[in-house]
Amino acid sequence: MAKGKSNKGKEGDNTDTPSDLLRRTRISFLVTSGLVMVFAVSYGYLEYYYINDPVLGKTANLTVKGGTQHVTTPIIGGLYSYHIYPMMIIFILVGFGPFFDSISFNILGRHERSKAASLGIANVISAMLVEDFTWFFYRWWLPLDTDPKRGMLMQASDWTTKSMGSTPIIHTNLLRDFVIPYWYIIAIVVAAVFYFYAFKRSK
């Protein structure tokens, strides 16, 4: 009898309580969100300094199939081929990490999987916003000598404002004139809603 009780106690010690699982899930969510933001900032750096960006007029070698097709033509809205692959693929794989993990190993219940999916949506939206803003941040902070808009944040004439427009910000000595694209505001609100659902405490 004593031996049986001892084994039962040991099994109990190795079993996660619901609160333990919730804490681990939240840590996983936070780490995933942090990682996708690091990817977004890194990709913004890569895009501004190293990608042969058609926005800066560097289009000579941006052709495929013997020059018959140009990859400088936006695919969807203002998104070019390098935005779809590899940028979006990276953001989705990292941003939806806990969701893919829960499906593959059936770690989470249906409710937690929906929260993981919500986290993925919020992460991808946030990463797109952070990556876009990072491009302009580098243009303002440490611009290329060949950039005609060096030293400027987002402008009304930039591609990021073309689809939905923007609102101007009053002139500041540090940042100069710039605008906030309306899609930034929408993205922040939508991402906040999905983050709230992903991190809210279960009843």
C-alpha positions in Angstrom: 0.0 0.0 0.0 2.7 2.4 1.0 4.6 1.6 -2.2 1.5 2.4 -4.3 0.9 5.7 -2.6 4.6 6.6 -3.2 4.3 5.9 -7.0 1.1 7.9 -7.2 2.8 10.9 -5.5 5.7 10.7 -8.0 3.4 10.7 -10.9 1.6 13.7 -9.5 4.9 15.5 -9.2 5.6 15.0 -12.9 2.1 16.2 -14.1 1.6 19.8 -15.1 -1.3 21.6 -13.4 -3.6 23.8 -15.5 -1.9 26.9 -14.1 1.6 25.5 -15.0 0.4 24.8 -18.6 -1.1 28.3 -18.8 2.1 29.9 -17.6 4.2 27.9 -20.1 1.9 28.8 -22.9 2.0 32.5 -22.1 5.8 32.4 -22.0 5.8 30.6 -25.3 3.5 33.3 -26.7 5.7 36.1 -25.5 8.9 34.5 -26.8 7.2 33.9 -30.2 6.0 37.5 -30.4 9.5 38.8 -29.5 11.2 36.6 -32.1 8.9 37.7 -34.9 9.6 41.4 -34.0 13.3 40.7 -34.2 12.7 39.1 -37.6 10.7 42.2 -38.7 13.4 44.7 -37.7 16.1 42.5 -39.3 14.2 42.2 -42.5 13.6 45.9 -42.6 17.4 46.4 -42.3 18.0 43.9 -45.1 15.3 45.5 -47.3 16.6 49.0 -47.0 20.3 48.4 -47.3 20.7 45.3 -49.4 17.6 44.4 -51.5 17.6 45.9 -54.9 14.6 48.0 -54.2 12.6 49.4 -57.1 11.5 52.3 -55.0 15.0 53.7 -55.2 15.2 53.2 -58.9 17.6 50.2 -58.8 15.7 48.0 -61.3 18.3 47.1 -63.9 18.7 43.5 -62.8 15.3 42.9 -61.3 14.1 40.7 -64.3 13.5 37.0 -64.8 13.2 34.7 -67.8 15.7 36.5 -69.9 14.3 39.9 -69.0 10.8 39.2 -70.3 9.3 39.5 -66.8 9.9 42.2 -64.3 9.8 41.6 -60.6 9.5 45.3 -60.0 5.7 45.1 -60.6 3.7 44.9 -57.3 1.9 41.6 -56.9 -0.8 42.8 -54.4 -1.2 46.4 -53.6 2.2 47.8 -52.8 3.7 44.3 -52.1 6.5 43.1 -54.3 7.7 39.5 -54.8 10.3 39.8 -52.0 7.6 40.8 -49.6 5.6 37.6 -50.3 8.7 35.4 -50.3 10.6 35.3 -48.1 9.3 38.0 -45.8 5.7 36.8 -45.3 6.7 33.2 -45.2 9.2 34.0 -42.3 6.6 36.0 -40.5 3.9 33.3 -40.8 6.2 30.4 -39.7 7.5 32.3 -36.7 4.3 34.2 -35.8 2.1 31.0 -35.9 4.8 28.8 -34.2 2.6 27.9 -31.1 -0.3 27.2 -33.4 1.6 24.8 -35.6 3.1 23.3 -32.5 -0.3 22.7 -30.9 -1.6 21.0 -34.1 1.5 18.8 -34.6 1.7 17.5 -31.1 -1.9 18.1 -29.9 -0.5 19.9 -26.8 -3.3 22.4 -26.5 -7.0 22.0 -26.4 -9.4 23.6 -29.0 -9.7 26.8 -27.0 -6.0 27.2 -26.6 -5.4 26.5 -30.2 -7.8 29.3 -31.2 -5.7 31.6 -28.9 -2.5 30.4 -30.6 -4.1 31.1 -34.0 -5.1 34.6 -32.7 -1.5 35.2 -31.6 -0.3 34.2 -35.0 -2.6 36.7 -36.8 -1.5 39.4 -34.4 2.1 38.6 -34.8 2.0 38.7 -38.6 0.1 42.0 -38.7 2.5 43.5 -36.1 5.5 42.2 -38.0 4.3 43.7 -41.3 3.9 47.1 -39.5 7.2 46.9 -37.7 9.1 45.9 -40.8 7.6 48.7 -42.9 8.3 51.3 -40.2 11.8 50.0 -39.7 12.6 50.6 -43.4 11.6 54.3 -43.0 13.4 54.5 -39.6 16.7 53.5 -41.3 16.0 56.0 -44.0 15.7 58.7 -41.4 18.4 57.6 -39.0 21.2 56.2 -41.2 20.2 56.8 -44.8 21.9 55.7 -47.9 23.7 58.5 -49.8 21.8 57.6 -52.9 18.4 57.8 -51.3 16.6 60.9 -52.6 14.5 61.1 -49.4 17.3 60.4 -47.0 16.7 61.8 -43.5 12.9 61.5 -43.8 10.4 59.2 -42.2 7.1 58.3 -44.0 6.0 60.8 -46.6 2.7 61.2 -48.4 4.4 60.3 -51.7 5.7 57.0 -50.4 4.3 53.6 -51.4 3.1 52.8 -47.9 0.4 55.5 -48.1 -0.9 54.7 -51.6 -3.6 52.2 -50.7 -5.3 53.9 -47.7 -3.8 57.4 -47.4 -2.2 59.0 -44.4 -2.5 61.8 -41.8 0.2 64.4 -41.5 2.2 65.1 -38.3 3.1 68.6 -37.2 6.7 69.5 -38.0 9.3 68.6 -35.3 12.9 69.6 -35.2 14.1 66.0 -34.6 11.8 64.1 -37.0 10.9 66.8 -39.5 7.6 66.5 -41.4 6.2 63.0 -41.8 2.9 61.2 -42.1 1.3 58.2 -40.4 -0.3 55.8 -42.9 -3.9 55.0 -42.0 -3.1 51.3 -42.4 -0.6 51.6 -39.5 -3.5 52.7 -37.2 -5.8 50.0 -38.5 -3.1 47.4 -38.1 -2.4 48.5 -34.5 -6.1 48.3 -33.5 -6.6 44.9 -35.2 -3.4 43.4 -33.8 -4.3 44.7 -30.3 -7.7 42.9 -30.5 -6.1 39.6 -31.4 -3.3 40.0 -28.8 -5.9 40.7 -26.2 -7.8 37.5 -27.0 -4.5 35.5 -27.2 -3.3 36.6 -23.8 -6.5 37.1 -21.8 -6.9 34.8 -18.8 -9.2 31.8 -19.4 -12.2 31.5 -17.2 
